[in-house]
Amino acid sequence: MVKTANLRNGNDAPTVAFPVVFPLTGTGCPITVSIPRGIRSDLRYPFSMQYNVTIEHERWKNGFRLSYIGANTRQGLWTYNISQPVADTRAYVDKPRMFPKYPAINYQTNGSGHQYHSLTAEAKRRMAQGLYYQGSWVWARDIEDGSPENAYDRRRERGVVDVITPTHRITANFIYELPFGKGKPFAAGVNRWLNLLIGGWELDGIYGYHSGQFLTPSWSGPDPTGTAYTTSRTPAQVTVRPNIPRDPNLPGDQRTIRRWFDASAFSAPSPGSFGTSSIGAIKGPWSNNWNAGFVKNFPVSERARVRWEMTATNIFNHPNWSNPATNISAPTQAGVITGVGGVADYDGSSAREFRMGVRLEW
């Protein structure tokens, strides 16, 4: 059954009155309406693969390991503005676009990828003659597709992952029981009271090092490509990657906190073109950090002991720098480091700190 209703136009003149879906007054009215993202109709599931090869060998009471580890992603999802005009010297408002009445239409499809390679070397010694240690070195390269500046050049966005995977990472730790007192090579026959003084001492250490992050330079100014949305012939203000005519990374002995990289190695993008710089073109500051502990064990009985320990983080009080500013449009700040504490994604460190504790173990 179909229901009907009579509607009466309250206007004096016979005009049609349409309902106001989005009223222009009142606190509940929307200011903007988001345009839904377009999605490929036959979108495929991304998939990944992991693979590794390891060789292990034991020699001289040490275990040695050499490993290759790899991983990849295929058919990854990426999103770009399908309505972006081509990059040239014309103004944005003069260019044809797929959907000219909308500022942008984000479209999601398959096509992005990711590739990881690493080589790991490790040596480990079981506790023997009062010494234990473990050390490893990892060389790695992580490559993926970034967010596109140019919707029509996805390959331009393929590069090193800029803030996650360092090229080199070294970690080491050890425990060394000093060789004095009962059961040790030196002064093994001392009496109980002298053994309390010279025996039971232990030295521990942890070391970490990683090479710097890969940082991406940027430039801010009027859009040189005519691809950023605007309603007038005045170019929109954008932040994009600059041109890179030469390597901006300085030799190690020339890097300072006031000039970590050569900012003059970059220049503004050419009119009508995106910048030539890749993702991760700048190598950030490395980090190395020593933590140490000094321990004294006091035997109480065969099954109990008191353990006193003094530990220190960043024992050498070495400053680990934060990343420098990378926007070349601010020439007095580009390449300048203004913070310490390292990079939080890896081994952030503060100034040297000590901690002392006593505990009963049984």
Residue pairs with C-beta under 8 A, 6 or more apart in sequence:
9 15
9 16
9 17
10 17
11 17
22 29
22 30
22 33
23 29
35 102
35 104
35 105
35 106
37 79
37 106
37 107
37 108
38 82
38 105
38 106
38 107
38 108
39 107
39 108
39 109
40 107
40 108
40 109
40 110
43 77
43 108
43 109
43 110
44 75
44 110
45 75
46 73
46 74
46 75
46 76
46 77
46 110
47 73
47 74
47 75
48 71
48 72
48 73
48 74
48 114
49 71
49 72
49 74
50 69
50 70
50 71
51 69
51 70
51 71
52 67
52 68
52 69
52 70
53 67
53 68
54 65
54 66
54 67
54 68
55 65
55 66
55 67
56 63
56 64
56 65
56 66
57 63
57 64
58 64
61 125
61 126
61 128
62 123
62 124
62 125
63 122
63 123
63 124
63 125
63 126
64 122
64 123
65 120
65 121
65 122
65 123
65 124
66 119
66 120
66 121
66 122
67 119
67 120
67 122
68 117
68 118
68 119
68 120
69 116
69 117
69 118
69 120
70 115
70 116
70 117
70 118
71 114
71 115
71 116
72 113
72 114
72 115
72 116
73 112
73 113
73 114
73 115
73 144
74 113
75 110
75 111
76 110
76 111
76 112
76 113
76 114
76 145
77 108
77 109
77 110
77 112
78 108
78 109
78 110
78 111
78 112
78 145
78 148
78 154
79 106
79 107
79 108
79 109
80 106
80 107
80 148
80 151
80 154
81 104
81 105
81 106
81 107
81 151
82 98
82 99
82 105
82 106
82 107
82 151
83 97
83 98
83 99
83 100
83 102
83 104
83 105
84 97
84 104
84 150
84 151
84 152
84 227
85 92
85 95
85 96
85 97
85 226
85 227
86 95
86 152
86 227
87 150
87 225
87 226
87 227
87 272
87 273
87 274
88 95
88 225
88 226
88 272
89 226
89 271
89 272
90 226
91 226
91 233
91 235
92 223
92 226
92 227
92 228
92 229
92 230
92 235
92 236
93 230
93 231
93 232
93 233
94 226
94 233
95 226
98 105
99 105
103 229
104 229
111 145
111 154
112 144
112 145
112 154
113 144
113 145
113 158
114 142
114 143
114 144
114 145
115 142
115 143
115 144
116 140
116 141
116 142
116 143
116 165
117 140
117 141
118 138
118 139
118 140
118 141
119 138
119 139
119 140
120 136
120 137
120 138
120 139
121 136
121 137
122 134
122 135
122 136
122 137
123 133
123 134
123 135
123 136
124 133
124 134
124 135
125 131
125 132
125 133
125 134
126 132
127 175
130 176
130 177
130 178
130 179
130 184
131 174
131 175
131 176
131 177
132 174
132 175
132 176
133 172
133 173
133 174
133 175
134 172
134 173
134 174
135 170
135 171
135 172
135 173
136 170
136 171
136 172
137 168
137 169
137 170
138 168
138 169
138 170
139 167
139 168
140 165
140 166
140 167
140 169
141 160
141 165
141 167
142 160
142 161
142 164
142 165
143 158
143 159
143 160
143 161
144 158
144 159
144 161
145 154
145 157
145 158
146 157
146 158
146 159
146 162
146 279
147 157
148 154
148 156
148 157
149 156
149 157
149 240
149 241
149 274
150 156
150 225
150 227
150 274
153 274
156 274
156 278
157 279
159 214
159 278
159 279
159 280
160 214
160 279
160 280
161 214
161 280
162 213
162 214
162 215
162 216
162 279
162 280
163 213
163 214
163 215
163 343
163 345
164 345
166 210
166 211
166 212
166 213
166 346
167 211
168 209
168 210
168 211
169 209
169 210
169 211
169 346
170 207
170 208
170 209
170 210
171 206
171 207
171 208
171 209
172 205
172 206
172 207
172 208
173 204
173 205
173 206
173 207
174 204
174 205
175 202
175 203
175 204
176 202
176 203
176 204
177 184
177 201
177 202
178 184
178 201
178 202
178 203
179 185
179 186
180 186
180 187
180 198
180 199
180 201
181 187
181 188
181 190
181 195
181 198
181 199
181 200
181 201
182 188
182 189
182 190
182 195
182 199
184 199
187 194
187 195
187 198
187 199
190 198
190 199
196 298
200 296
200 297
200 298
200 299
201 294
201 295
201 296
201 297
202 293
202 294
202 295
202 296
202 297
203 292
203 293
203 294
203 295
204 292
204 293
204 294
204 295
204 311
205 290
205 291
205 292
205 293
206 290
206 291
206 292
207 288
207 289
207 290
207 291
208 287
208 288
208 289
208 347
209 286
209 287
209 288
209 289
210 286
210 287
210 346
210 347
211 283
211 286
212 283
212 284
212 285
212 286
212 287
212 323
213 283
213 284
213 323
213 343
213 345
214 279
214 280
214 281
214 282
214 283
214 284
215 280
215 281
215 282
215 283
215 284
215 323
215 324
215 326
216 241
216 277
216 279
216 280
216 281
216 282
216 326
217 241
217 242
217 244
217 248
217 266
217 277
217 281
217 282
217 326
217 327
217 328
218 239
218 240
218 241
218 242
218 326
218 327
218 328
218 329
219 239
219 240
219 241
219 242
219 266
219 268
219 269
219 275
219 327
219 328
219 329
220 237
220 238
220 239
220 327
220 329
221 237
221 238
221 268
221 329
222 234
222 235
222 236
222 237
222 238
223 230
223 235
223 236
223 237
223 238
224 235
224 240
224 268
224 269
224 270
224 271
224 272
224 273
225 240
225 269
225 272
225 273
225 274
226 235
226 272
228 235
228 236
228 238
229 236
230 236
239 327
240 269
240 274
240 275
241 269
241 274
241 275
241 277
241 278
241 279
242 266
242 267
242 268
242 269
242 275
242 277
242 328
243 266
243 267
243 268
243 269
243 270
243 275
243 276
243 277
244 265
244 266
244 275
244 276
244 277
244 278
244 281
245 265
245 267
245 276
246 265
247 265
248 261
248 262
248 263
248 265
248 266
248 281
248 282
249 261
249 262
249 282
249 283
250 259
250 260
250 261
250 262
255 261
255 285
257 321
257 324
257 336
257 337
258 335
258 336
258 337
259 335
259 336
260 284
260 285
260 321
260 324
260 335
260 336
260 337
261 282
261 283
261 324
261 335
262 335
263 328
263 331
263 334
263 335
266 277
266 328
267 328
268 275
269 275
282 324
282 326
284 323
284 324
284 343
285 320
285 321
285 322
285 323
285 324
285 337
287 320
287 342
287 343
287 346
287 347
287 349
288 318
288 320
289 313
289 314
289 318
289 320
289 342
289 347
289 349
290 314
290 315
290 316
290 318
291 311
291 312
291 313
291 314
291 315
292 311
292 312
292 315
293 309
293 310
293 311
293 312
294 309
294 310
294 311
295 307
295 308
295 309
295 310
296 307
296 308
296 309
297 305
297 306
297 307
297 308
298 305
298 306
298 307
298 308
299 305
300 306
300 360
303 362
304 360
304 361
304 362
305 360
305 361
305 362
306 358
306 359
306 360
306 361
307 358
307 359
307 360
307 361
308 356
308 357
308 358
309 356
309 357
309 358
310 354
310 355
310 356
311 354
311 355
311 356
311 357
312 352
312 353
312 354
312 355
313 349
313 350
313 352
313 353
314 349
314 350
314 351
314 352
314 353
315 352
316 352
317 351
317 352
318 349
319 340
320 340
320 341
320 342
320 347
320 348
320 349
321 337
321 339
321 340
321 342
322 337
322 338
322 339
322 340
322 341
322 342
322 343
323 337
323 343
324 334
324 335
324 336
324 337
325 333
325 334
325 335
325 336
325 338
326 334
326 335
327 333
327 334
328 334
341 348
341 349
341 350
342 348
342 349
